[in-house]
Amino acid sequence: MYSNFKEQAIEYVKQAVQEDNAGNYAKAFPLYMNALEYFKTHLKYEKNPKIREAITQKFTEYLRRAEEIRAVLDEGGPGPASNGDAAVATRPKTKGKDGGGGDGGDDSEKEKLRAGLNSAIIREKPNVKWNDVAGLESAKQALQEAVILPVKFPQFFTGKRRPWRAFLLYGPPGTGKSYLAKAVATEADSTFFSVSSSDLVSKWMGESEKLVSSLFQMARESAPSIIFVDEIDSLCGQRGEGNESEASRRIKTELLVQMQGVGHNDEKVLVLAATNTPYALDQAIRRRFDKRIYIPLPDLKARQHMFKVHLGDTPHNLTESDFESLARKTEGFSGSDISVCVKDVLFEPVRKTQDAMFFINKRDGTWVPCGPKQPGAVQITMQDLAAQGQAPKIIPPPISKADFDKKLDLLGRRICSKPGYCVFLYGPSVWLQVFLA
């Protein structure tokens, strides 16, 4: 049965080459793409290695030709040169000028697509420094090699030494993948495009792949640039699944074409993507990311640093040994878990102030909650102080380690009351083995 896929692919190729040689590039492109889809499906079932090799070679040739035609159609040029075998012909890129040749409508449509993507450009740096990212030293080093060094020290990259062009950050949720991307946007002197599936998916037929093409074209024009796709698994799941639509399949195909173009033709565009479920990605998309970095749960020193960062300059009386003790108690926590924990603890002094029945009036006129046996304690509530007419200056107490212990004990009971959650939270190696299997 699978031979039908090969026959259908050959039929599409014949039609595509015929239209290509005739100069009908708008008709040739979808025919090439249909042929590629059928060839790809046939390769799943073909067992003969020689036939697989031959089809793979032809697949690469047709993909390259389709990419050339698509680039010309997007730019409004006269079209690529064709000398007999349209599948392997090459051409210089050309642009239409001043909307000549009746391409005004195409230019207007292209401008609309670009206007919609302008919101994806991060024009103000997020102000997240490398030092703000706790741990993840290998990931930071790899990104510095790909983003910072080529700009500051281009003499390092000569001969065969080339920086990485596509990064995939994967790991459990809340480990800092998106936060690391913000650090890249801050530190890199590049145009930063932050996109999600909603930016690239359109309800109109054929517009989604045009958005993908426009995104990469804008990135090339603004080079050096970085394209960051968060939660890429929502956009590039496995092809061939039952619930996959034709539009979704065309988006993935266009993304494959564009990423191949980035990797071979432009060394100043970096593709950075993040996902919690790398095993759900399409295999062809996954192979396009030549550098894949596992972002693990934070280690002891990283967790200790996170508590300090999230507390910031908030008044507290924690010592260095207290921070180390908190880091040991939170083994298996993600960076997001620690952030939520600290955020909750930050409100603990406010809660104490609201529930306090005794206050001390300091010499500077401020009121501080206290216990009933503390010298100078006045039995009064925060509401009574506010009802005295003048707005009192009430200072909440500093954060203590007891506040964290109270929160962590409660959090531990909540986590362990959820079946299966404790296994995932405290066993990241299980998650990793699923992907590497």
Backbone hydrogen bonds, N-H to C=O, Kabsch-Sander energy under -0.5 kcal/mol:
donor,donor_aa,acceptor,acceptor_aa,energy
4,N,1,M,-1.8
5,F,2,Y,-1.0
6,K,2,Y,-1.0
7,E,3,S,-2.3
8,Q,4,N,-2.6
9,A,5,F,-2.3
10,I,6,K,-2.4
11,E,7,E,-2.0
12,Y,8,Q,-2.2
13,V,9,A,-2.3
14,K,10,I,-2.3
15,Q,11,E,-2.0
16,A,12,Y,-2.7
17,V,13,V,-3.0
18,Q,14,K,-2.1
19,E,15,Q,-2.4
20,D,16,A,-2.7
21,N,17,V,-2.8
22,A,18,Q,-1.3
23,G,20,D,-1.4
24,N,19,E,-2.5
25,Y,23,G,-1.6
27,K,24,N,-0.7
28,A,24,N,-2.1
29,F,25,Y,-2.3
31,L,27,K,-1.0
32,Y,28,A,-2.4
33,M,29,F,-2.3
34,N,30,P,-2.3
35,A,31,L,-2.1
36,L,32,Y,-2.4
37,E,33,M,-1.9
38,Y,34,N,-2.0
39,F,35,A,-2.6
40,K,36,L,-2.4
41,T,37,E,-2.0
42,H,38,Y,-2.3
43,L,39,F,-2.1
44,K,40,K,-0.8
44,K,41,T,-0.7
45,Y,41,T,-0.6
45,Y,42,H,-1.3
46,E,42,H,-1.8
52,R,48,N,-2.4
53,E,49,P,-2.3
54,A,50,K,-2.2
55,I,51,I,-2.6
56,T,52,R,-2.6
57,Q,53,E,-2.1
58,K,54,A,-2.2
59,F,55,I,-3.0
60,T,56,T,-2.2
61,E,57,Q,-1.8
62,Y,58,K,-2.8
63,L,59,F,-2.4
64,R,60,T,-2.2
65,R,61,E,-2.2
66,A,62,Y,-2.6
67,E,63,L,-2.2
68,E,64,R,-2.1
69,I,65,R,-2.4
70,R,66,A,-2.6
71,A,67,E,-2.2
72,V,68,E,-1.8
73,L,69,I,-2.6
74,D,70,R,-2.4
75,E,71,A,-1.7
76,G,72,V,-1.2
77,G,72,V,-1.6
85,D,83,N,-1.6
86,A,84,G,-1.1
88,V,85,D,-1.1
89,A,86,A,-0.6
96,G,75,E,-1.3
100,G,97,K,-2.1
103,D,99,G,-0.7
103,D,100,G,-0.6
107,D,103,D,-2.5
108,S,104,G,-2.2
109,E,105,G,-2.2
110,K,106,D,-2.5
111,E,107,D,-2.3
112,K,108,S,-1.8
113,L,109,E,-2.0
114,R,110,K,-2.4
115,A,111,E,-2.3
116,G,112,K,-1.9
117,L,113,L,-1.3
118,N,114,R,-0.9
118,N,115,A,-0.5
120,A,117,L,-1.8
121,I,118,N,-1.3
122,I,120,A,-0.5
122,I,192,F,-3.2
123,R,121,I,-1.0
129,K,127,N,-0.6
132,D,129,K,-0.9
133,V,129,K,-0.5
133,V,130,W,-1.3
134,A,132,D,-0.8
140,K,136,L,-2.4
141,Q,137,E,-2.4
142,A,138,S,-2.2
143,L,139,A,-2.2
144,Q,140,K,-2.2
145,E,141,Q,-2.1
146,A,142,A,-1.3
147,V,143,L,-2.4
148,I,143,L,-0.5
148,I,144,Q,-0.7
149,L,144,Q,-2.6
151,V,147,V,-0.5
151,V,148,I,-0.7
152,K,148,I,-2.3
153,F,149,L,-3.3
156,F,153,F,-1.8
157,F,154,P,-1.2
158,T,156,F,-1.1
161,R,158,T,-1.8
162,R,160,K,-0.7
167,F,271,V,-3.0
168,L,291,K,-2.2
169,L,167,F,-0.5
169,L,273,A,-3.2
170,Y,168,L,-0.6
170,Y,293,I,-2.4
171,G,275,T,-1.1
175,T,172,P,-0.9
180,L,176,G,-2.1
181,A,177,K,-1.5
182,K,178,S,-1.7
183,A,179,Y,-1.6
184,V,180,L,-1.9
185,A,181,A,-2.2
186,T,182,K,-1.9
187,E,183,A,-2.7
188,A,184,V,-2.5
190,S,188,A,-1.3
191,T,224,P,-2.2
192,F,122,I,-0.5
193,F,191,T,-0.6
193,F,226,I,-3.4
194,S,120,A,-3.4
194,S,192,F,-0.6
195,V,193,F,-0.6
195,V,228,F,-2.9
199,D,196,S,-1.1
200,L,196,S,-0.8
200,L,197,S,-0.7
201,V,197,S,-1.4
202,S,200,L,-0.5
207,E,204,W,-1.6
208,S,204,W,-0.6
210,K,206,G,-0.8
211,L,207,E,-2.0
212,V,208,S,-1.9
213,S,209,E,-2.3
214,S,210,K,-2.7
215,L,211,L,-2.4
216,F,212,V,-1.9
217,Q,213,S,-2.1
218,M,214,S,-2.7
219,A,215,L,-2.1
220,R,216,F,-2.2
221,E,217,Q,-2.2
222,S,218,M,-1.7
223,A,220,R,-1.0
225,S,268,K,-2.2
226,I,191,T,-3.0
227,I,270,L,-3.1
228,F,193,F,-3.8
228,F,226,I,-0.6
229,V,227,I,-0.6
229,V,272,L,-2.6
230,D,195,V,-1.6
230,D,228,F,-0.6
231,E,274,A,-0.5
232,I,229,V,-0.5
232,I,274,A,-2.0
234,S,231,E,-1.6
235,L,232,I,-1.3
236,C,232,I,-2.1
238,Q,280,A,-0.7
241,E,238,Q,-0.8
244,E,241,E,-1.4
249,R,245,S,-1.9
250,R,246,E,-1.9
251,I,247,A,-1.9
252,K,248,S,-1.9
253,T,249,R,-2.0
254,E,250,R,-2.4
255,L,251,I,-2.5
256,L,252,K,-2.4
257,V,253,T,-2.2
258,Q,254,E,-2.6
259,M,255,L,-2.6
260,Q,256,L,-2.0
261,G,257,V,-1.8
262,V,258,Q,-2.4
263,G,259,M,-2.2
264,H,260,Q,-1.4
265,N,261,G,-2.7
266,D,261,G,-0.6
266,D,262,V,-1.0
270,L,225,S,-2.3
271,V,165,R,-2.3
272,L,227,I,-3.6
272,L,270,L,-0.6
273,A,167,F,-2.0
274,A,229,V,-2.0
275,T,169,L,-2.0
280,A,277,T,-1.7
281,L,278,P,-1.5
282,D,236,C,-2.1
286,R,282,D,-2.5
287,R,283,Q,-2.1
288,R,284,A,-1.0
288,R,285,I,-0.6
289,F,285,I,-0.7
289,F,286,R,-0.9
290,D,288,R,-1.2
291,K,166,A,-1.8
293,I,168,L,-2.8
294,Y,292,R,-0.5
295,I,170,Y,-3.4
295,I,293,I,-0.5
303,R,299,D,-2.5
304,Q,300,L,-2.2
305,H,301,K,-2.2
306,M,302,A,-2.2
307,F,303,R,-2.0
308,K,304,Q,-1.3
309,V,305,H,-2.5
310,H,306,M,-2.8
311,L,307,F,-1.7
312,G,308,K,-2.1
314,T,311,L,-1.9
317,N,399,I,-2.3
323,F,319,T,-2.0
324,E,320,E,-1.9
325,S,321,S,-2.1
326,L,322,D,-2.4
327,A,323,F,-2.1
328,R,324,E,-1.9
329,K,325,S,-1.9
330,T,326,L,-1.3
331,E,328,R,-1.0
333,F,330,T,-2.2
335,G,174,G,-0.7
336,S,174,G,-2.2
338,I,334,S,-2.0
339,S,335,G,-2.2
340,V,336,S,-2.4
341,C,337,D,-2.3
342,V,338,I,-2.7
343,K,339,S,-2.3
344,D,340,V,-2.0
345,V,341,C,-2.1
346,L,342,V,-2.3
347,F,343,K,-0.5
347,F,344,D,-1.0
348,E,345,V,-1.7
351,R,347,F,-2.2
352,K,348,E,-2.4
353,T,349,P,-2.1
354,Q,350,V,-2.2
355,D,351,R,-2.1
356,A,352,K,-1.0
359,F,378,V,-2.4
360,I,368,V,-2.5
362,K,360,I,-0.8
362,K,366,T,-3.1
365,G,362,K,-1.6
367,W,393,K,-2.5
368,V,360,I,-2.0
370,C,358,F,-2.3
374,Q,371,G,-1.0
377,A,374,Q,-1.8
378,V,359,F,-2.8
380,I,357,M,-1.5
380,I,378,V,-1.0
385,L,381,T,-2.1
386,A,382,M,-2.0
387,A,383,Q,-1.4
388,Q,385,L,-1.1
389,G,386,A,-0.8
393,K,365,G,-0.5
394,I,392,P,-1.0
395,I,367,W,-2.7
395,I,393,K,-0.5
399,I,315,P,-2.3
403,D,400,S,-0.7
404,F,400,S,-1.1
405,D,401,K,-2.6
406,K,402,A,-2.3
407,K,403,D,-1.8
408,L,404,F,-3.0
409,D,405,D,-2.2
410,L,406,K,-1.7
411,L,407,K,-2.8
412,G,408,L,-2.5
413,R,409,D,-1.6
414,R,410,L,-1.9
415,I,411,L,-2.7
416,C,412,G,-2.2
417,S,413,R,-0.7
418,K,415,I,-1.9
421,Y,418,K,-1.2
422,C,418,K,-0.9
424,F,420,G,-1.5
425,L,421,Y,-2.8
426,Y,422,C,-2.2
427,G,424,F,-0.6
430,V,427,G,-1.2
431,W,427,G,-0.8
432,L,428,P,-2.2
433,Q,429,S,-2.3
434,V,430,V,-1.5
435,F,431,W,-1.3
436,L,432,L,-2.3
437,A,433,Q,-1.3
